Amino acid sequence: MQIGTYTYEEYVQIVKSFHGFLAPGVLIGGFMVDLALKRKPEGEFFDALSETPVCLPDAIQILTPCTVGNGWLTIMGIGRFALALYEKQGGQGIRVYLDTEKLKAWPEAYHWYLKLKTKKEQNYQRLIEEIKEAGHEMLGIQRVRVEPETLRRPKFGPVGHCPACGEAYPQAHGDRCKACQGESPYLEA
Ligand code: ZN
């Protein structure tokens, strides 16, 4: 059983070190990315889109060259457990999602996904076993097309020198940096 270029066991180890623990969502995400990689349309360069910030971005970053940092991975807050790989220029792509109808065949996974059981009631080991057993079988797939330009990370433009804090910042933000305009996340020390 392969997940991307890794064996199942290798992928599990990478998830543990990258994500901190073997999260069911990153395991399912591995099968999702694997399926998307196998079924993506013709093309050399692909960008990735995750419809949720939860778990899926890590599977994408482990298995593809698309990361948050390099800008080839866009994370949206739509909240569906789905991802897409699309061709960088034309936007032709493949979307993979968790199909709740198919998921019913794996009760522990179904209950986990729809939050029908409390964490205490869940059987983690069975959940992982079910996900492994299901592989691609709990997934749905569809062809999609996106407008790559709208998903591309905006360029910062010219850089200025903030008169208040002295640090460099994108001039498009105004006459001082956003932190000095009141958006600093830090409390007074
Ligand atoms: Zn500043």
Backbone and ligand atoms as CSV (ligand in chain L), in Angstrom:
chain,resi,resn,atom,element,x,y,z
A,1,MET,N,N,0.845,-1.208,0.000
A,1,MET,CA,C,0.000,0.000,0.000
A,1,MET,C,C,0.877,1.255,0.000
A,2,GLN,N,N,0.682,2.098,-0.989
A,2,GLN,CA,C,1.487,3.310,-1.103
A,2,GLN,C,C,0.634,4.549,-0.810
A,3,ILE,N,N,1.224,5.502,-0.136
A,3,ILE,CA,C,0.601,6.821,-0.004
A,3,ILE,C,C,1.584,7.802,-0.605
A,4,GLY,N,N,1.254,8.318,-1.773
A,4,GLY,CA,C,2.235,9.109,-2.517
A,4,GLY,C,C,3.406,8.207,-2.853
A,5,THR,N,N,4.626,8.652,-2.525
A,5,THR,CA,C,5.794,7.817,-2.805
A,5,THR,C,C,6.196,6.997,-1.590
A,6,TYR,N,N,5.401,7.075,-0.524
A,6,TYR,CA,C,5.757,6.381,0.708
A,6,TYR,C,C,4.945,5.106,0.898
A,7,THR,N,N,5.497,4.179,1.689
A,7,THR,CA,C,4.680,3.056,2.137
A,7,THR,C,C,3.759,3.585,3.228
A,8,TYR,N,N,2.728,2.809,3.560
A,8,TYR,CA,C,1.805,3.210,4.622
A,8,TYR,C,C,2.581,3.505,5.908
A,9,GLU,N,N,3.495,2.593,6.280
A,9,GLU,CA,C,4.245,2.743,7.533
A,9,GLU,C,C,5.119,3.991,7.515
A,10,GLU,N,N,5.761,4.251,6.378
A,10,GLU,CA,C,6.597,5.461,6.272
A,10,GLU,C,C,5.749,6.716,6.440
A,11,TYR,N,N,4.592,6.714,5.785
A,11,TYR,CA,C,3.718,7.891,5.871
A,11,TYR,C,C,3.283,8.136,7.317
A,12,VAL,N,N,2.925,7.060,8.020
A,12,VAL,CA,C,2.509,7.180,9.426
A,12,VAL,C,C,3.628,7.824,10.256
A,13,GLN,N,N,4.862,7.394,10.021
A,13,GLN,CA,C,5.993,7.964,10.767
A,13,GLN,C,C,6.172,9.454,10.460
A,14,ILE,N,N,6.039,9.813,9.181
A,14,ILE,CA,C,6.212,11.223,8.802
A,14,ILE,C,C,5.105,12.074,9.415
A,15,VAL,N,N,3.880,11.550,9.414
A,15,VAL,CA,C,2.768,12.300,10.012
A,15,VAL,C,C,3.047,12.543,11.493
A,16,LYS,N,N,3.555,11.520,12.178
A,16,LYS,CA,C,3.835,11.671,13.614
A,16,LYS,C,C,4.869,12.764,13.846
A,17,SER,N,N,5.908,12.815,13.032
A,17,SER,CA,C,6.935,13.825,13.281
A,17,SER,C,C,6.497,15.207,12.796
A,18,PHE,N,N,5.760,15.257,11.696
A,18,PHE,CA,C,5.381,16.568,11.127
A,18,PHE,C,C,4.173,17.176,11.833
A,19,HIS,N,N,3.183,16.356,12.106
A,19,HIS,CA,C,1.909,16.840,12.642
A,19,HIS,C,C,1.848,16.714,14.171
A,20,GLY,N,N,2.770,15.932,14.733
A,20,GLY,CA,C,2.804,15.779,16.188
A,20,GLY,C,C,2.220,14.468,16.682
A,21,PHE,N,N,1.263,13.938,15.962
A,21,PHE,CA,C,0.663,12.638,16.305
A,21,PHE,C,C,-0.082,12.130,15.078
A,22,LEU,N,N,-0.484,10.868,15.118
A,22,LEU,CA,C,-1.185,10.312,13.964
A,22,LEU,C,C,-2.656,10.711,14.024
A,23,ALA,N,N,-2.961,11.864,13.453
A,23,ALA,CA,C,-4.339,12.343,13.424
A,23,ALA,C,C,-5.098,11.617,12.327
A,24,PRO,N,N,-6.319,11.134,12.632
A,24,PRO,CA,C,-7.114,10.450,11.607
A,24,PRO,C,C,-7.272,11.303,10.344
A,25,GLY,N,N,-7.438,12.609,10.517
A,25,GLY,CA,C,-7.647,13.492,9.377
A,25,GLY,C,C,-6.443,13.581,8.451
A,26,VAL,N,N,-5.239,13.508,9.016
A,26,VAL,CA,C,-4.043,13.567,8.172
A,26,VAL,C,C,-3.826,12.226,7.472
A,27,LEU,N,N,-4.277,11.155,8.109
A,27,LEU,CA,C,-4.196,9.833,7.474
A,27,LEU,C,C,-5.164,9.767,6.282
A,28,ILE,N,N,-6.399,10.169,6.501
A,28,ILE,CA,C,-7.370,10.219,5.396
A,28,ILE,C,C,-6.852,11.172,4.325
A,29,GLY,N,N,-6.313,12.306,4.767
A,29,GLY,CA,C,-5.759,13.288,3.837
A,29,GLY,C,C,-4.677,12.685,2.948
A,30,GLY,N,N,-3.894,11.770,3.514
A,30,GLY,CA,C,-2.858,11.091,2.728
A,30,GLY,C,C,-3.463,10.322,1.571
A,31,PHE,N,N,-4.547,9.589,1.864
A,31,PHE,CA,C,-5.217,8.842,0.789
A,31,PHE,C,C,-5.860,9.801,-0.218
A,32,MET,N,N,-6.330,10.940,0.281
A,32,MET,CA,C,-6.962,11.917,-0.614
A,32,MET,C,C,-5.945,12.504,-1.587
A,33,VAL,N,N,-4.785,12.903,-1.051
A,33,VAL,CA,C,-3.748,13.461,-1.917
A,33,VAL,C,C,-3.269,12.395,-2.892
A,34,ASP,N,N,-3.089,11.169,-2.388
A,34,ASP,CA,C,-2.638,10.073,-3.229
A,34,ASP,C,C,-3.581,9.864,-4.422
A,35,LEU,N,N,-4.879,9.886,-4.129
A,35,LEU,CA,C,-5.863,9.705,-5.201
A,35,LEU,C,C,-5.815,10.887,-6.185
A,36,ALA,N,N,-5.706,12.080,-5.637
A,36,ALA,CA,C,-5.645,13.268,-6.501
A,36,ALA,C,C,-4.407,13.224,-7.403
A,37,LEU,N,N,-3.286,12.797,-6.855
A,37,LEU,CA,C,-2.051,12.710,-7.646
A,37,LEU,C,C,-2.209,11.697,-8.782
A,38,LYS,N,N,-2.922,10.594,-8.499
A,38,LYS,CA,C,-3.085,9.547,-9.513
A,38,LYS,C,C,-4.083,9.947,-10.589
A,39,ARG,N,N,-5.034,10.816,-10.249
A,39,ARG,CA,C,-6.121,11.117,-11.176
A,39,ARG,C,C,-6.077,12.522,-11.755
A,40,LYS,N,N,-5.054,13.283,-11.411
A,40,LYS,CA,C,-5.006,14.664,-11.892
A,40,LYS,C,C,-4.847,14.685,-13.412
A,41,PRO,N,N,-5.356,15.753,-14.025
A,41,PRO,CA,C,-5.277,15.830,-15.483
A,41,PRO,C,C,-3.844,16.049,-15.956
A,42,GLU,N,N,-3.681,16.064,-17.271
A,42,GLU,CA,C,-2.379,16.320,-17.871
A,42,GLU,C,C,-1.819,17.639,-17.377
A,43,GLY,N,N,-0.526,17.732,-17.328
A,43,GLY,CA,C,0.092,18.993,-16.941
A,43,GLY,C,C,1.318,18.721,-16.107
A,44,GLU,N,N,2.205,19.694,-16.077
A,44,GLU,CA,C,3.466,19.478,-15.378
A,44,GLU,C,C,3.451,20.081,-13.979
A,45,PHE,N,N,2.851,21.282,-13.857
A,45,PHE,CA,C,2.925,21.983,-12.579
A,45,PHE,C,C,1.538,22.162,-11.960
A,46,PHE,N,N,1.426,21.726,-10.747
A,46,PHE,CA,C,0.137,21.769,-10.064
A,46,PHE,C,C,0.198,22.564,-8.760
A,47,ASP,N,N,-0.845,23.305,-8.501
A,47,ASP,CA,C,-1.021,23.969,-7.220
A,47,ASP,C,C,-2.087,23.210,-6.445
A,48,ALA,N,N,-2.113,23.447,-5.156
A,48,ALA,CA,C,-3.063,22.732,-4.310
A,48,ALA,C,C,-3.990,23.712,-3.600
A,49,LEU,N,N,-5.184,23.208,-3.328
A,49,LEU,CA,C,-6.187,23.990,-2.611
A,49,LEU,C,C,-6.784,23.091,-1.539
A,50,SER,N,N,-6.791,23.582,-0.307
A,50,SER,CA,C,-7.471,22.853,0.760
A,50,SER,C,C,-8.681,23.677,1.169
A,51,GLU,N,N,-9.829,23.041,1.276
A,51,GLU,CA,C,-11.052,23.778,1.622
A,51,GLU,C,C,-11.191,23.980,3.127
A,52,THR,N,N,-10.250,23.421,3.876
A,52,THR,CA,C,-10.262,23.583,5.333
A,52,THR,C,C,-8.832,23.750,5.836
A,53,PRO,N,N,-8.655,24.519,6.920
A,53,PRO,CA,C,-7.309,24.601,7.505
A,53,PRO,C,C,-6.975,23.380,8.359
A,54,VAL,N,N,-7.957,22.513,8.589
A,54,VAL,CA,C,-7.769,21.377,9.499
A,54,VAL,C,C,-7.160,20.174,8.774
A,55,CYS,N,N,-6.061,19.680,9.263
A,55,CYS,CA,C,-5.424,18.413,8.856
A,55,CYS,C,C,-4.977,18.342,7.388
A,56,LEU,N,N,-5.867,18.632,6.452
A,56,LEU,CA,C,-5.547,18.420,5.037
A,56,LEU,C,C,-4.299,19.170,4.562
A,57,PRO,N,N,-4.087,20.438,4.995
A,57,PRO,CA,C,-2.885,21.120,4.532
A,57,PRO,C,C,-1.604,20.352,4.866
A,58,ASP,N,N,-1.594,19.636,5.985
A,58,ASP,CA,C,-0.386,18.896,6.345
A,58,ASP,C,C,-0.173,17.701,5.419
A,59,ALA,N,N,-1.249,17.004,5.060
A,59,ALA,CA,C,-1.116,15.887,4.113
A,59,ALA,C,C,-0.597,16.409,2.769
A,60,ILE,N,N,-1.105,17.551,2.348
A,60,ILE,CA,C,-0.667,18.139,1.083
A,60,ILE,C,C,0.818,18.515,1.140
A,61,GLN,N,N,1.222,19.093,2.261
A,61,GLN,CA,C,2.621,19.528,2.380
A,61,GLN,C,C,3.585,18.349,2.487
A,62,ILE,N,N,3.115,17.249,3.060
A,62,ILE,CA,C,3.970,16.068,3.172
A,62,ILE,C,C,4.148,15.397,1.803
A,63,LEU,N,N,3.085,15.389,1.006
A,63,LEU,CA,C,3.081,14.543,-0.196
A,63,LEU,C,C,3.272,15.277,-1.518
A,64,THR,N,N,3.233,16.600,-1.493
A,64,THR,CA,C,3.410,17.355,-2.734
A,64,THR,C,C,4.429,18.473,-2.496
A,65,PRO,N,N,4.891,19.123,-3.570
A,65,PRO,CA,C,5.804,20.260,-3.369
A,65,PRO,C,C,5.066,21.525,-2.939
A,66,CYS,N,N,3.748,21.451,-2.765
A,66,CYS,CA,C,2.954,22.636,-2.454
A,66,CYS,C,C,2.944,22.889,-0.949
A,67,THR,N,N,3.425,24.057,-0.551
A,67,THR,CA,C,3.428,24.401,0.868
A,67,THR,C,C,2.811,25.777,1.076
A,68,VAL,N,N,2.504,26.075,2.335
A,68,VAL,CA,C,2.018,27.412,2.680
A,68,VAL,C,C,3.091,28.433,2.334
A,69,GLY,N,N,4.333,28.089,2.681
A,69,GLY,CA,C,5.427,29.039,2.513
A,69,GLY,C,C,5.739,29.369,1.072
A,70,ASN,N,N,5.670,28.383,0.177
A,70,ASN,CA,C,6.018,28.700,-1.217
A,70,ASN,C,C,4.816,29.221,-2.012
A,71,GLY,N,N,3.672,29.265,-1.387
A,71,GLY,CA,C,2.518,29.884,-2.032
A,71,GLY,C,C,1.775,28.985,-3.006
A,72,TRP,N,N,2.195,27.742,-3.126
A,72,TRP,CA,C,1.519,26.836,-4.068
A,72,TRP,C,C,0.361,26.109,-3.403
A,73,LEU,N,N,0.166,26.373,-2.112
A,73,LEU,CA,C,-0.960,25.789,-1.395
A,73,LEU,C,C,-1.845,26.924,-0.888
A,74,THR,N,N,-3.087,26.920,-1.302
A,74,THR,CA,C,-4.061,27.894,-0.814
A,74,THR,C,C,-4.977,27.194,0.190
A,75,ILE,N,N,-5.159,27.823,1.329
A,75,ILE,CA,C,-6.035,27.246,2.345
A,75,ILE,C,C,-7.271,28.132,2.471
A,76,MET,N,N,-8.431,27.534,2.279
A,76,MET,CA,C,-9.673,28.289,2.374
A,76,MET,C,C,-10.445,27.866,3.620
A,77,GLY,N,N,-11.367,28.704,4.025
A,77,GLY,CA,C,-12.157,28.407,5.222
A,77,GLY,C,C,-13.559,27.949,4.894
A,78,ILE,N,N,-13.696,27.235,3.770
A,78,ILE,CA,C,-15.021,26.747,3.377
A,78,ILE,C,C,-15.523,25.715,4.382
A,79,GLY,N,N,-14.590,24.945,4.929
A,79,GLY,CA,C,-14.953,23.999,5.972
A,79,GLY,C,C,-15.302,22.603,5.494
A,80,ARG,N,N,-15.290,22.377,4.180
A,80,ARG,CA,C,-15.525,21.014,3.696
A,80,ARG,C,C,-14.197,20.266,3.728
A,81,PHE,N,N,-14.272,18.962,4.024
A,81,PHE,CA,C,-13.056,18.164,4.087
A,81,PHE,C,C,-12.719,17.715,2.668
A,82,ALA,N,N,-12.118,18.620,1.928
A,82,ALA,CA,C,-11.870,18.380,0.512
A,82,ALA,C,C,-10.640,19.146,0.071
A,83,LEU,N,N,-10.008,18.634,-0.962
A,83,LEU,CA,C,-8.847,19.304,-1.517
A,83,LEU,C,C,-8.875,19.185,-3.033
A,84,ALA,N,N,-8.130,20.040,-3.676
A,84,ALA,CA,C,-8.018,19.969,-5.130
A,84,ALA,C,C,-6.574,20.205,-5.534
A,85,LEU,N,N,-6.171,19.512,-6.590
A,85,LEU,CA,C,-4.909,19.805,-7.259
A,85,LEU,C,C,-5.285,20.323,-8.630
A,86,TYR,N,N,-4.739,21.469,-9.007
A,86,TYR,CA,C,-5.105,22.028,-10.298
A,86,TYR,C,C,-3.870,22.535,-11.039
A,87,GLU,N,N,-3.971,22.482,-12.347
A,87,GLU,CA,C,-2.865,22.873,-13.200
A,87,GLU,C,C,-2.668,24.390,-13.071
A,88,LYS,N,N,-1.418,24.764,-12.821
A,88,LYS,CA,C,-1.065,26.150,-12.472
A,88,LYS,C,C,-1.593,27.212,-13.433
A,89,GLN,N,N,-1.516,26.941,-14.730
A,89,GLN,CA,C,-1.882,27.974,-15.707
A,89,GLN,C,C,-3.369,27.924,-16.064
A,90,GLY,N,N,-3.819,26.757,-16.480
A,90,GLY,CA,C,-5.189,26.639,-16.976
A,90,GLY,C,C,-6.238,26.424,-15.900
A,91,GLY,N,N,-5.827,25.928,-14.742
A,91,GLY,CA,C,-6.771,25.738,-13.649
A,91,GLY,C,C,-7.555,24.440,-13.699
A,92,GLN,N,N,-7.260,23.565,-14.663
A,92,GLN,CA,C,-7.939,22.269,-14.730
A,92,GLN,C,C,-7.463,21.410,-13.573
A,93,GLY,N,N,-8.398,20.813,-12.875
A,93,GLY,CA,C,-7.943,20.051,-11.726
A,93,GLY,C,C,-8.871,18.940,-11.308
A,94,ILE,N,N,-8.488,18.332,-10.220
A,94,ILE,CA,C,-9.253,17.230,-9.675
A,94,ILE,C,C,-9.537,17.539,-8.199
A,95,ARG,N,N,-10.780,17.331,-7.798
A,95,ARG,CA,C,-11.164,17.577,-6.402
A,95,ARG,C,C,-11.479,16.250,-5.731
A,96,VAL,N,N,-10.939,16.049,-4.553
A,96,VAL,CA,C,-11.204,14.828,-3.795
A,96,VAL,C,C,-11.844,15.221,-2.467
A,97,TYR,N,N,-12.912,14.538,-2.130
A,97,TYR,CA,C,-13.619,14.849,-0.884
A,97,TYR,C,C,-13.974,13.568,-0.147
A,98,LEU,N,N,-14.270,13.735,1.119
A,98,LEU,CA,C,-14.696,12.601,1.916
A,98,LEU,C,C,-16.192,12.424,1.690
A,99,ASP,N,N,-16.570,11.252,1.159
A,99,ASP,CA,C,-17.958,10.997,0.776
A,99,ASP,C,C,-18.706,10.366,1.959
A,100,THR,N,N,-19.591,11.131,2.562
A,100,THR,CA,C,-20.249,10.642,3.785
A,100,THR,C,C,-21.119,9.409,3.541
A,101,GLU,N,N,-21.662,9.271,2.346
A,101,GLU,CA,C,-22.460,8.069,2.036
A,101,GLU,C,C,-21.577,6.830,2.069
A,102,LYS,N,N,-20.437,6.911,1.378
A,102,LYS,CA,C,-19.503,5.778,1.365
A,102,LYS,C,C,-18.948,5.507,2.758
A,103,LEU,N,N,-18.780,6.583,3.505
A,103,LEU,CA,C,-18.178,6.478,4.833
A,103,LEU,C,C,-19.015,5.623,5.788
A,104,LYS,N,N,-20.303,5.521,5.502
A,104,LYS,CA,C,-21.187,4.740,6.372
A,104,LYS,C,C,-20.757,3.286,6.489
A,105,ALA,N,N,-20.002,2.794,5.520
A,105,ALA,CA,C,-19.522,1.414,5.566
A,105,ALA,C,C,-18.456,1.219,6.641
A,106,TRP,N,N,-17.925,2.328,7.154
A,106,TRP,CA,C,-16.905,2.262,8.210
A,106,TRP,C,C,-17.424,3.055,9.403
A,107,PRO,N,N,-18.161,2.387,10.304
A,107,PRO,CA,C,-18.920,3.086,11.348
A,107,PRO,C,C,-18.079,3.952,12.283
A,108,GLU,N,N,-16.913,3.437,12.669
A,108,GLU,CA,C,-16.106,4.222,13.604
A,108,GLU,C,C,-15.663,5.533,12.939
A,109,ALA,N,N,-15.284,5.441,11.664
A,109,ALA,CA,C,-14.855,6.629,10.927
A,109,ALA,C,C,-16.037,7.576,10.702
A,110,TYR,N,N,-17.184,6.993,10.419
A,110,TYR,CA,C,-18.389,7.799,10.193
A,110,TYR,C,C,-18.744,8.586,11.456
A,111,HIS,N,N,-18.722,7.892,12.587
A,111,HIS,CA,C,-19.050,8.555,13.856
A,111,HIS,C,C,-18.027,9.625,14.216
A,112,TRP,N,N,-16.790,9.326,13.924
A,112,TRP,CA,C,-15.725,10.306,14.206
A,112,TRP,C,C,-15.925,11.545,13.335
A,113,TYR,N,N,-16.154,11.323,12.043
A,113,TYR,CA,C,-16.212,12.447,11.099
A,113,TYR,C,C,-17.401,13.356,11.375
A,114,LEU,N,N,-18.549,12.774,11.684
A,114,LEU,CA,C,-19.738,13.584,11.937
A,114,LEU,C,C,-19.883,13.946,13.417
A,115,LYS,N,N,-18.831,13.648,14.161
A,115,LYS,CA,C,-18.798,13.972,15.592
A,115,LYS,C,C,-20.022,13.420,16.326
A,116,LEU,N,N,-20.351,12.164,16.038
A,116,LEU,CA,C,-21.517,11.528,16.657
A,116,LEU,C,C,-21.150,10.849,17.965
A,117,LYS,N,N,-19.842,10.780,18.232
A,117,LYS,CA,C,-19.382,10.200,19.491
A,117,LYS,C,C,-18.450,11.196,20.164
A,118,THR,N,N,-18.434,11.179,21.482
A,118,THR,CA,C,-17.458,12.011,22.176
A,118,THR,C,C,-16.084,11.366,22.012
A,119,LYS,N,N,-15.052,12.153,22.250
A,119,LYS,CA,C,-13.688,11.643,22.136
A,119,LYS,C,C,-13.523,10.389,23.007
A,120,LYS,N,N,-14.154,10.420,24.171
A,120,LYS,CA,C,-14.042,9.307,25.126
A,120,LYS,C,C,-14.654,8.026,24.566
A,121,GLU,N,N,-15.754,8.178,23.843
A,121,GLU,CA,C,-16.450,7.007,23.296
A,121,GLU,C,C,-15.758,6.431,22.070
A,122,GLN,N,N,-14.887,7.218,21.477
A,122,GLN,CA,C,-14.238,6.768,20.245
A,122,GLN,C,C,-13.215,5.671,20.522
A,123,ASN,N,N,-13.112,4.766,19.563
A,123,ASN,CA,C,-12.074,3.748,19.609
A,123,ASN,C,C,-11.020,4.140,18.564
A,124,TYR,N,N,-9.970,4.797,19.041
A,124,TYR,CA,C,-8.957,5.356,18.138
A,124,TYR,C,C,-8.330,4.278,17.254
A,125,GLN,N,N,-7.991,3.132,17.887
A,125,GLN,CA,C,-7.325,2.066,17.144
A,125,GLN,C,C,-8.204,1.546,16.002
A,126,ARG,N,N,-9.496,1.361,16.316
A,126,ARG,CA,C,-10.419,0.877,15.288
A,126,ARG,C,C,-10.581,1.913,14.180
A,127,LEU,N,N,-10.629,3.187,14.605
A,127,LEU,CA,C,-10.752,4.281,13.636
A,127,LEU,C,C,-9.589,4.252,12.633
A,128,ILE,N,N,-8.382,4.130,13.151
A,128,ILE,CA,C,-7.199,4.097,12.278
A,128,ILE,C,C,-7.238,2.870,11.369
A,129,GLU,N,N,-7.633,1.721,11.941
A,129,GLU,CA,C,-7.723,0.489,11.149
A,129,GLU,C,C,-8.737,0.637,10.011
A,130,GLU,N,N,-9.873,1.247,10.341
A,130,GLU,CA,C,-10.905,1.441,9.314
A,130,GLU,C,C,-10.409,2.345,8.180
A,131,ILE,N,N,-9.722,3.407,8.558
A,131,ILE,CA,C,-9.225,4.338,7.539
A,131,ILE,C,C,-8.220,3.629,6.633
A,132,LYS,N,N,-7.351,2.825,7.255
A,132,LYS,CA,C,-6.355,2.079,6.489
A,132,LYS,C,C,-7.031,1.087,5.545
A,133,GLU,N,N,-8.043,0.398,6.086
A,133,GLU,CA,C,-8.764,-0.598,5.296
A,133,GLU,C,C,-9.504,0.069,4.120
A,134,ALA,N,N,-10.093,1.217,4.391
A,134,ALA,CA,C,-10.888,1.894,3.367
A,134,ALA,C,C,-10.002,2.491,2.261
A,135,GLY,N,N,-8.891,3.092,2.649
A,135,GLY,CA,C,-8.036,3.724,1.642
A,135,GLY,C,C,-8.815,4.714,0.806
A,136,HIS,N,N,-8.816,4.496,-0.515
A,136,HIS,CA,C,-9.539,5.401,-1.422
A,136,HIS,C,C,-11.054,5.198,-1.389
A,137,GLU,N,N,-11.500,4.099,-0.778
A,137,GLU,CA,C,-12.913,3.703,-0.906
A,137,GLU,C,C,-13.904,4.656,-0.253
A,138,MET,N,N,-13.431,5.485,0.655
A,138,MET,CA,C,-14.361,6.421,1.309
A,138,MET,C,C,-14.345,7.793,0.644
A,139,LEU,N,N,-13.680,7.869,-0.487
A,139,LEU,CA,C,-13.491,9.174,-1.126
A,139,LEU,C,C,-14.339,9.366,-2.374
A,140,GLY,N,N,-14.697,10.602,-2.606
A,140,GLY,CA,C,-15.355,10.972,-3.851
A,140,GLY,C,C,-14.399,11.824,-4.672
A,141,ILE,N,N,-14.631,11.860,-5.966
A,141,ILE,CA,C,-13.712,12.571,-6.838
A,141,ILE,C,C,-14.507,13.297,-7.914
A,142,GLN,N,N,-14.086,14.486,-8.256
A,142,GLN,CA,C,-14.743,15.182,-9.367
A,142,GLN,C,C,-13.750,16.102,-10.086
A,143,ARG,N,N,-14.012,16.288,-11.377
A,143,ARG,CA,C,-13.190,17.225,-12.138
A,143,ARG,C,C,-13.632,18.639,-11.803
A,144,VAL,N,N,-12.683,19.538,-11.668
A,144,VAL,CA,C,-13.021,20.931,-11.382
A,144,VAL,C,C,-12.131,21.847,-12.214
A,145,ARG,N,N,-12.526,23.095,-12.252
A,145,ARG,CA,C,-11.665,24.099,-12.883
A,145,ARG,C,C,-11.684,25.319,-11.981
A,146,VAL,N,N,-10.522,25.873,-11.711
A,146,VAL,CA,C,-10.450,27.083,-10.900
A,146,VAL,C,C,-9.843,28.206,-11.745
A,147,GLU,N,N,-9.972,29.417,-11.255
A,147,GLU,CA,C,-9.321,30.565,-11.877
A,147,GLU,C,C,-8.020,30.778,-11.101
A,148,PRO,N,N,-6.887,30.302,-11.651
A,148,PRO,CA,C,-5.643,30.320,-10.865
A,148,PRO,C,C,-5.284,31.711,-10.346
A,149,GLU,N,N,-5.600,32.731,-11.150
A,149,GLU,CA,C,-5.218,34.099,-10.773
A,149,GLU,C,C,-5.868,34.526,-9.454
A,150,THR,N,N,-7.106,34.138,-9.242
A,150,THR,CA,C,-7.800,34.560,-8.018
A,150,THR,C,C,-7.280,33.832,-6.781
A,151,LEU,N,N,-6.616,32.687,-7.000
A,151,LEU,CA,C,-6.101,31.932,-5.859
A,151,LEU,C,C,-4.635,32.245,-5.575
A,152,ARG,N,N,-4.008,32.917,-6.532
A,152,ARG,CA,C,-2.581,33.215,-6.367
A,152,ARG,C,C,-2.386,34.218,-5.230
A,153,ARG,N,N,-1.342,34.009,-4.469
A,153,ARG,CA,C,-1.060,34.920,-3.356
A,153,ARG,C,C,-0.686,36.290,-3.907
A,154,PRO,N,N,-1.339,37.362,-3.401
A,154,PRO,CA,C,-1.041,38.686,-3.950
A,154,PRO,C,C,0.398,39.102,-3.666
A,155,LYS,N,N,0.967,39.821,-4.615
A,155,LYS,CA,C,2.332,40.324,-4.425
A,155,LYS,C,C,2.277,41.494,-3.450
A,156,PHE,N,N,3.333,41.658,-2.672
A,156,PHE,CA,C,3.356,42.709,-1.662
A,156,PHE,C,C,3.587,44.095,-2.246
A,157,GLY,N,N,4.268,44.181,-3.388
A,157,GLY,CA,C,4.574,45.483,-3.954
A,157,GLY,C,C,5.730,46.148,-3.223
A,158,PRO,N,N,5.835,47.474,-3.375
A,158,PRO,CA,C,6.975,48.197,-2.807
A,158,PRO,C,C,7.024,48.086,-1.283
A,159,VAL,N,N,8.242,48.121,-0.776
A,159,VAL,CA,C,8.457,47.984,0.669
A,159,VAL,C,C,8.804,49.342,1.262
A,160,GLY,N,N,8.229,49.642,2.401
A,160,GLY,CA,C,8.543,50.904,3.073
A,160,GLY,C,C,9.198,50.660,4.413
A,161,HIS,N,N,9.516,51.751,5.067
A,161,HIS,CA,C,10.194,51.705,6.343
A,161,HIS,C,C,9.216,52.299,7.349
A,162,CYS,N,N,8.727,51.528,8.282
A,162,CYS,CA,C,7.705,52.037,9.209
A,162,CYS,C,C,8.310,53.077,10.154
A,163,PRO,N,N,7.741,54.313,10.165
A,163,PRO,CA,C,8.302,55.355,11.019
A,163,PRO,C,C,8.096,55.066,12.511
A,164,ALA,N,N,7.156,54.196,12.835
A,164,ALA,CA,C,6.871,53.944,14.251
A,164,ALA,C,C,7.749,52.845,14.853
A,165,CYS,N,N,7.847,51.697,14.158
A,165,CYS,CA,C,8.634,50.592,14.730
A,165,CYS,C,C,9.989,50.414,14.056
A,166,GLY,N,N,10.159,51.043,12.900
A,166,GLY,CA,C,11.453,50.960,12.221
A,166,GLY,C,C,11.629,49.730,11.346
A,167,GLU,N,N,10.617,48.840,11.292
A,167,GLU,CA,C,10.769,47.634,10.485
A,167,GLU,C,C,10.198,47.829,9.078
A,168,ALA,N,N,10.666,46.977,8.165
A,168,ALA,CA,C,10.189,47.053,6.792
A,168,ALA,C,C,8.789,46.454,6.699
A,169,TYR,N,N,7.956,47.000,5.794
A,169,TYR,CA,C,6.590,46.509,5.656
A,169,TYR,C,C,6.090,46.868,4.254
A,170,PRO,N,N,5.029,46.195,3.772
A,170,PRO,CA,C,4.507,46.514,2.438
A,170,PRO,C,C,3.837,47.886,2.463
A,171,GLN,N,N,4.313,48.786,1.603
A,171,GLN,CA,C,3.811,50.164,1.586
A,171,GLN,C,C,2.316,50.259,1.311
A,172,ALA,N,N,1.806,49.261,0.590
A,172,ALA,CA,C,0.376,49.262,0.267
A,172,ALA,C,C,-0.487,49.244,1.530
A,173,HIS,N,N,0.108,48.894,2.668
A,173,HIS,CA,C,-0.669,48.838,3.912
A,173,HIS,C,C,-0.943,50.215,4.515
A,174,GLY,N,N,-0.247,51.246,4.036
A,174,GLY,CA,C,-0.490,52.589,4.573
A,174,GLY,C,C,0.789,53.287,4.978
A,175,ASP,N,N,0.659,54.371,5.787
A,175,ASP,CA,C,1.856,55.150,6.112
A,175,ASP,C,C,2.671,54.526,7.244
A,176,ARG,N,N,2.125,53.511,7.879
A,176,ARG,CA,C,2.934,52.705,8.785
A,176,ARG,C,C,2.483,51.255,8.723
A,177,CYS,N,N,3.228,50.388,9.391
A,177,CYS,CA,C,2.927,48.961,9.267
A,177,CYS,C,C,1.616,48.634,9.990
A,178,LYS,N,N,1.047,47.493,9.649
A,178,LYS,CA,C,-0.244,47.116,10.238
A,178,LYS,C,C,-0.151,46.959,11.748
A,179,ALA,N,N,0.976,46.483,12.229
A,179,ALA,CA,C,1.133,46.316,13.678
A,179,ALA,C,C,0.997,47.672,14.365
A,180,CYS,N,N,1.637,48.684,13.777
A,180,CYS,CA,C,1.606,50.015,14.380
A,180,CYS,C,C,0.284,50.734,14.098
A,181,GLN,N,N,-0.545,50.147,13.240
A,181,GLN,CA,C,-1.901,50.677,13.037
A,181,GLN,C,C,-2.897,50.004,13.975
A,182,GLY,N,N,-2.380,49.214,14.896
A,182,GLY,CA,C,-3.265,48.614,15.896
A,182,GLY,C,C,-3.528,47.134,15.704
A,183,GLU,N,N,-2.887,46.518,14.699
A,183,GLU,CA,C,-3.142,45.102,14.460
A,183,GLU,C,C,-2.074,44.189,15.048
A,184,SER,N,N,-1.275,44.720,15.950
A,184,SER,CA,C,-0.249,43.878,16.559
A,184,SER,C,C,-0.906,42.800,17.406
A,185,PRO,N,N,-0.444,41.542,17.288
A,185,PRO,CA,C,-1.027,40.461,18.106
A,185,PRO,C,C,-0.453,40.435,19.519
A,186,TYR,N,N,0.563,41.269,19.770
A,186,TYR,CA,C,1.263,41.161,21.051
A,186,TYR,C,C,0.722,42.123,22.091
A,187,LEU,N,N,0.637,41.609,23.315
A,187,LEU,CA,C,0.235,42.456,24.440
A,187,LEU,C,C,1.447,43.230,24.934
A,188,GLU,N,N,1.207,44.290,25.667
A,188,GLU,CA,C,2.311,45.048,26.278
A,188,GLU,C,C,3.104,44.081,27.154
A,189,ALA,N,N,4.414,44.104,27.008
A,189,ALA,CA,C,5.251,43.193,27.826
A,189,ALA,C,C,5.228,43.650,29.287
L,1,ZN,ZN,ZN,5.511,49.589,12.512
